[in-house]
Amino acid sequence: MRVLYLLNISNLNRLSADSGWIFADLLAPALADLGQEVTVAAPARAGDERCHFLPTSAPGSKYRARLGADIDALRILVEAGEPDVVVVNQIEEAPAVRTALLEAGSAARLVGYAHYLPFTPTDNNGVLVDPAFDDAGLGRSILLTFAAGLAACDRILVHSTTATNWVTAAASTAGVDIADRLRVVPAPRDPRLVHAPTPTNHPARDGGEVAVTAIYNHRLYAHYGTARFLDLARELAVSGRVRLRVMDLFGQRSTERTGLDDSPERMRDELAGLSGVQVVSDRGDRIRYRNLLAGARFGIAPFRPGCPWSMSVIDCQSMGLPVIAPRMGWFAEHIDPALCFTTRAEAVALAERLALDDAFHAHHAAHAFATTTHLAPSLVAARYLEAIS
């Protein structure tokens, strides 16, 4: 089967911070291992030497990635790749891809991967526009374009059961029935970030008090709930039992991107000014990233209401790090209920117990690692292939 994978990259200057690119870079070779012919069309190469590459231009903004599809360019890609299946990683582009297939006379199956959901779910199974895509009131247009993309797809892939419910709700608001086209295919874990946990005692400071490191390896956008993490960081700093290592995943971003949303820079600077918080960068090096994870005792999930899956959480767990998380959305589906919290006081108590209680930590480290074993690229690729066939 010939697969044309259309990949938008939002972080071209820091690919290690782009979960969509990492997903494609891991998945494409695994599909090739299964005998599939894979072509990745993207602004940067993904996959190994067996995977064909068609370079595309990077969109100028997150809005152009969703609203600026070039049907002529898409038709050229289809004609060049002669695919049996086209995978579009930006659901909003699916109607344009469907048009390009029509114009090219291609009968290829169109598969959409709902990698990022441009909305926030409500408690009553409704949806709200995504504040990250609501500049100049564009949020409703983006949401409707997302629903139009769902309608154009033959198959729709999502990361989790939680995402299934949310995407179904978003589609229903536009009168689109997608139940028979939805498939759950989680993203693969990175083999470079796999380390089975081994029981270890916590490090001790002078005087016998413990001081362990917790890692927060998520994007620092305001809509990821970073302000709530800031409040938690302040409380953990008071206890002195937990040091925080916060990842600066983006580094220096372009003025075009900061002009739309400068919250990562503002949040980073505020976190860097807190006692007990270390802001670090992997500088785009996955080995350095692995070492930064390996030096931590546990991870902290983001306070992001509309999170359908988190590569950063899986990174921690595949390294044997338990992750504490707010009791909401995908986190409540995936993470052990004993590590989920509702209040900030509960979060502090969990963090301190993971710091102090070796048996509790060892149990949850083993469980966290076990939750990722089914995410080996070969297993995900087989599931992916079944879903798109």
N, C-alpha and C positions, 0 to 999 in steps of 0.2 A: 504494500500500500504506500502511495506517495502522499506525504503529509506536508502541507505548507503552513508554517507557524508564523503568524503575523504578530510581532512583538513590539509594543510600545515601551520605551525606556524613559522613565521620568527622572532618573539620576545618572545621566550619561557620564558625568565627571567622577562619579563614585559608584561604580557598578556593584560593589559589595554592599551598598545600602539599598539596592533595588531588588526587592523580593521577586518581582516578576522575571527579571533577568536571571537571577540565581535559579529559579524554578526551571526556566527553559534550558539553562546551561547544564543542569543535572538530568532533566528529563530527555532531552534530545539524544544524547548518547545511549541512554537506557532503551529508548525506542529503537535505535539502530542495532543494539544488541539483539533485539527481537526480530530483526530482519526487515525493519521498515526503512523507507527512504525519506529522510527528513530534510527539509529546506527551511531555514530560519530567515525571515525577512525582518530586519531590525536595524537600528542605527549603529549597533555594535554586534560583533560576532558572538554567538552562543553555541555551545556544544563543542565536540572534538572534530578532528580532521575528516571524519566520515560524514559529517553533517554539512550540507550545502549552505551557502550564505549569500543572500541578496541584500546589499546595503540599501537602507532607506534613510530619509532625512528625519532628524529629530524635530518634534513639534515645538513651536516657540513657547507654548505655555500649556498648563494642564487643561485649559479650555480648548485650545486648538487640537489637543490629543483626542478630544471627545466630539468636537463640532467641526473640525477642519479636514475631514477625509477627502482625499484626492481620488476620485473614481478612475480617472485615466491612469494614474500610477498603479492603482490596485489591479486594474485590468491587465496592465503590462506584467505585473507579478504573477497573476494567474496564468497568463499565456506562457510565461517563462517556466513556471514550475509544473504545469500540467498536473495539478494535484487530484487525488481522489477525495481528500479531506482538506478543508481549510480551517485552521484554528485561529480565531481572532481573540486576542488577549484583552482588547478594549471593547467591551460589549456595545458601547455606543456607536462603534464603527460598523456593526454588523449590517445595517441596511445598505450602506455604501458598498460593502463587500458583496452582498447579495446582488446588487445592481451590476457590479463588475463581473460577477459570475454569469449573469444573464447576458451581458453584452459580449462576453468572451465565448459564449456557447458552451459553458462548462456545466457538467452535471455533478460537480463536487459537492459533498456534504458539508454544510457550514456548521461549525461547532464554536460556541462561545464559552470562554472561561470567565466566570464572574469573579475576577481576582480582587477587585476593589468595589465595594458597594457604595454608590454615591448617595446614601441616605442613612438616616438614623432610625432604628425601630422604636416604636412606642410600646407601652405596657399592654395596650389592647390590640396588639397585632397590626397596628397601623404603621405608617412611615412618615417621617419628617424630612424635609430637604436637608442635605448635608451642609453644615456651616462652612466647610472648606471649599464648597463650590457655589457659594451664594453671593459672590461679588456682583454688584449691580443687579441683584435679584435674579441671577441666572440659575439658582438652585432648582426651581421647579422645571425649567427647561431641560436641565441635565437629567433630572429624574424621569421626565417623559421620554427623553432620548434613550435612556437606559431601557425603559420598557419597550420602546420601539425596537431596540436591538434584540431583546429577548424574543420578540415576535418574529424576527427575521431568521432565527437560528433553528436548525434541525435538531441539535442537541445543545443542552446547557449544562456546563459542569460547575459545581460549587465545592467548597472545601469541607463542609460539615453539615450535620443535620440542622444546626442552628441557622446556617446560611440558607438551607433549603426553605425553611419557614419564612425567613425574611424576604428572600427573592420572590417566593410565591406571593407574599403579601404585596410587594411592590408591583408585581405584574398585575395583580387583581385590581389595583387602583386604576389601572388603565384599561381594564377589561380584557387582559391577555391571559389565556389559560395555558400554562406551561407544564402541568403536572406530568404528562406522559413523556416529556422531553428532558426532565431534570435527572442528573446523575451526580452522586457524591464521589469525588476523587480528591483526597487530601494531597497536599504538596509533599514532595520527598524531603527527607532530612539530608543534610550535607554530610557525606561520608568523612570529610575532613574534621567534622565536629562530633565524632562518636567516641565516647570514652565511658566504659562501664564503671559505675561508682565502686570505690573501695572504702571500707570503714576507716575513718580517721578521727582522731581527737581534735577538738577545736584548739586553735592557737591561744596562748595566754599572754596577757600583757604583764608588765611589772605589777606586783601586788596580787597576782592571781586572777584579776578580772579578765573576762574574755573580750576580745575585739575581733569580730569576724567581718568579712566583706560580703555585702550583697550587691548584685549587679542589676542595673536598670539599662537594658540594651535596646531601647525603643526610640523611635523618632520623637522629637520634642515639640511637635506641633501642639498648639493649644487644643485642637479638637481631639487629640489623643488623651485628654484629661490630665495634661502635665501639671496644671495648677494644683490638682488634688494630690499628685505625687509630691509636689513641693511641700504641701502641708504635712504629708507623712514624713518626708525627709527631715523637716524641722523637729518633729517629735522623736524620731530615731536618734537625732543628734544629741538630744537631751539625755537619753539613756546612756549613751557612750558604749553600748554593747555591740553596736552594728555600725560599721563604716559603709558608706555608699560609693560605689563606682558607677558613674553615669557615663554612658557612651555618647560621644559627639559623632554621630554617624555621617553627617553631611560635610563637615569641614566648612570651607569658604564657599558659599553658594553665590550664584550670579545675582546681579542687581535686579534682573527680570523676575527672578523667583522671590527674592526678599521683598520686592515691591508689592507682590500679591499677598505675601504672608511672611512676616518677619518674626513670628512667634518662636521658631526654633532657636534663633539667636538670642532673643530676650530671655527665654526660659533657661538656656544654657548659661548665660551670664549670671542669672539669679541663683541658679544651683551652684555655680562655681564659688559664689560668695558665702555659702553656708559652711559652718563648721562640720567636719566629719564627712564632707562630700568631695570626691575626687572626680573631675571631669577628664576623660581620657579619649583618645582616638586610636582606631586600629590602622589609620592611614591607608585604608583600602587593602590591607594585607590580611588574608584569611588566617594565616598562621599566627600573626600577632593577635587577631581576634580570638582564636582558640585559646591562646595563652592567657588572655584577659579573662575569659570565662573560667578557665581551669583554676585561676587564682581566687575564685569566689566560692562561697559556701552555699548560697541559694540565690534565686532570681526573684524579681518583682515584676508582675505583669502591668501593662498600662491600664489606666482608668478610662478605657475607650468603649463607650456604649455600643457602637455599631461594629465591633470587631468580629468578623466571621471566622478568623483563624489568625495565628501570629507566628511568623517565621522565627522571631526572636525568642518566643517562649519555647518552641521546638528546639532551637539551638541550645538553650539552657538544659532542657530535659535530656537531650541526646548526649550531653556532656555529664549527665548524672547529677544535675542541680535541681533540687525541688524548686517550685515556683509558687509563691503566694499570689493570690489574685482576687480582685473584687468579684463578688458573687453575682455575675450578670453575663448574659449572652453566651458566647462560645466558651468562655472561661469556666462557667458553671457546668457546661457539657463535658469539657475535656479534663479539667484539673480536679484532683481528689477533693471532695467536699471538705475534708478536714483542713485543707489549705486555703479555702475560700473565706473571705471576710465580707462583712457588711459595713462595719464602722471602722473609723481610723484606730480606735482603741483595740479592736480585734486584730487589725493588721499589725500593730506594734507588738501585741502579745504573741502572735504567730512568729514574727521575725525574731523576737527574743527567745522563744522556745527552740526555734531552729538553730539559734546561736548557742544555746546552753545545753540542750538535751541531745546527746549523741545518738541514743537509740531512736528517738523520734526522727532525727535527721536521716539516719541510715535507712530507716524504713521508707521514708518518702523519697529519698534519693533513688533507691532501687525501683520504686513504683514509677517515678518520673521517667527513668530510663526505659522501663518496660513499655510505657505508652508510646514510644517512638519506634519500636522494633519493626512494626508493620509498615513503616515509612521509608524503608530502604528503597533506593531508586528503582531497582529491578522489580520490586513488588508493586510500586506505584505505577510504573510503566505498563505492566500487565493489566492493571485495573483501568488505566487510562485508555489503553488500546481497546479493551472490551467496551468501554463507554462510548468511544467515538466510532466504532464499527457498525 
